[in-house]
Amino acid sequence: MKKSAFFLPAAAICLLAGCNSSANKPLLTDEIKYVDPFIGTGFHGHTFPGATRPFAMVQVSPDTHIMGWEASSGYHYDDNEIYAFSHTHLSGTGIGDLGDVALLPYSGADSIKPVATFKKETEKATPGYYTVRLDNFGVDVELTSTDRVGFHRYTYDNPSDRRVMLDLGHILQPNWGHKLVGNTYTEINDSTVEGTVSTQGWAHFHDVSYRIEFSEPFESVTRYIDGKSNPDTPPVIKTDRDLKLHYKFADSKEPLYIKVAISMVDPEGAAKNMTAELPGWDFDATRTRSADIWNNALSAIEIQADSTVMVNFYTALYHTMIAPFAYQDADGRYRGLDKQVHQAEEGYTNYSVFSLWDTFRAFQPLMTIINPELAADWGKVLVKGYEQGGILPKWPIGSSYTGCMVGYPAVAVLADLACKGLADSANIATWAEAGAASSVYRRDLADKFKGTRELDLITMHPYYKEKYGFVPADSVSESVSWGLEMAYEDWCVSQLAAKAGMDSLAKAYAAKGEYYKRYLDPETKMMRPIMGDGKFRTPFNPRYSAHMKSDYTEGNAFQWSFFAPHDMDNFIETIGGKPELEARLDTLFTTSSQVDGAEASNDITGLIGQYAHGNEPSHHMAYLYNWTDSPWKGQERLDYIMREFYTNAPDGIIGNEDCGQMSAWYVMSALGLYQVAPGIPVYTLGRPMVDRAVIHAQHAPFEIEVKDNSPANMYVKRVLLNGKELDAPFISHEEIARGGKLVFEMSDTH
């Protein structure tokens, strides 16, 4: 768009205008054919290819990587061995956990822990289905699932040697502090077993109960405790040791079927989940049902584009529908963050695995567009976590807060829901209270969480912020990143308080939202660390990074000097106006990509200059050109990022997927939209990659048409909303939610 962008003053934030458009005929009927679950399983994407359903508890997938950073999801594309097929996984994270209740079929092996080998050409996956051939065992494996039940089909070359290992000592990343702390196991009969596995790791408290049903009785079972078998070991076992069971089945040419239901409450819950979701044994019908469910979910956005974009887009959309996952049994029971079992009130579903520091930026805003009811439900879950434990969750896994990453980003999610009319209006005061309580140092909770990973929730950063108005770099690490994010999040608290009519709280937190200015150094034009004496740290190297030890989280000064999303007008004025912002962005994208420091963060990937698309703090930066007189520069950057950093290959995601954030960025950007500041219900426009899209928004379809779109035509000539030309690259959330039509006219010149 050639015209200059204008700034959005606070009074104009909620300008709402739009018109309804008639429903469009479906563009597609089989979206899953464009999804490649192997995209992101290579490089550092850390995704998994196994079978799951949208936001489902069970994610049954092969575990090929047990230890190290690349084991975060349990799978890495470069591997050719499979240790087991387990039922819970994390998608795209930088830390590993889960990998619960693991099975491995085998023949001919004489080992307590057999390991399978496979060739990549036999491995196939589509949403809801995975298959592979285990070469050394001569077994064809197929996996599908319901929400709470994994379904296995094993076909053996040798019908007289059909064996299965149940590995109840299997965990991911044991070298990173993940350990087994309890195991109970009971043989109900010769085709049904159940029990509970307890582990501690990233999730300090994690219990998974299971019920396993075999399609035929096992002839024999060998029970191993810490690698030792004993004929007198009873069929009811309680131990804190490694536990493995080896089952042998009768001679048969028929496939062996196994159903594994899990519960985060107890084995009775797992049994009820089995009965509710998969009482029969029809594998193909279950697989077909999963495909239907995925097609329906993915049709929330229907697009037309070239084949490369189609695969990138629908695979990305698929990856945005894996986490958070439902963490509640079919009977409504769930284990809360207080570690107690609760009965959900009608209409409530508990969820877990919120990668909030990552996902507040694009994933959560995307869901407010395509699934607003679910997005609102997640807000209720976050506030429920506050009610159960006294603080908003931060990277909750299972029944644990974990406290991982910077700030208290749940308030950004809540503020965005509130500004879009998706908040629980009857309890908005509680939302504001939760945000305020989570923004200060809590000695009471420090004592409560002592000795657990959840103590990471209670750092000293908020203490210093409240005491000094900044975080001293000589007192705690990552001071600048914490200071900047807390300023934005305190502004989010002010928005919640204002919605609740809590005027004094709103005013106080609005003032804290300006604390980011304290880090702005006019000399270096960077967000710079401040020492306890109030002076900037010297010497200062803006390229320096030391993971978890320096002044910046997973980055350096270049990647953190553009974070004031809630206050862009004042930020730009403070640094010297639009020309200065443009000059700083130009430097960011064109300077050397050298990162200094022997312990530089591995998360700094996808570099264009010092812009690092492989990590979330950079994700809004190309769009900041819309606040300058040269939006076309951002369009060039966006075109490059989407073409070079998202590809139809296993290494096609340039950094950790992070539970949908990397993919949500692509989905939004391919549509030509991005929300720079969750909490301000406005999207800025970029360079769309689709030719046409229909978003099934809250009230009516919202259509996007991109005229003269091509690789050469990367520049936006003009944009029309409902037939009226926009004079700036911004539209409101309400304009999308109400339905309408957005037309981009593209050109090869700017």
Order of alpha helices (4+ residues) and beta strands (2+ residues): beta-beta-beta-beta-beta-beta-beta-beta-beta-beta-beta-beta-beta-beta-beta-beta-beta-beta-beta-alpha-alpha-beta-alpha-beta-beta-beta-beta-alpha-alpha-alpha-alpha-alpha-alpha-alpha-alpha-alpha-beta-beta-alpha-alpha-alpha-beta-beta-alpha-alpha-beta-beta-beta-beta-beta-beta-beta-alpha-beta
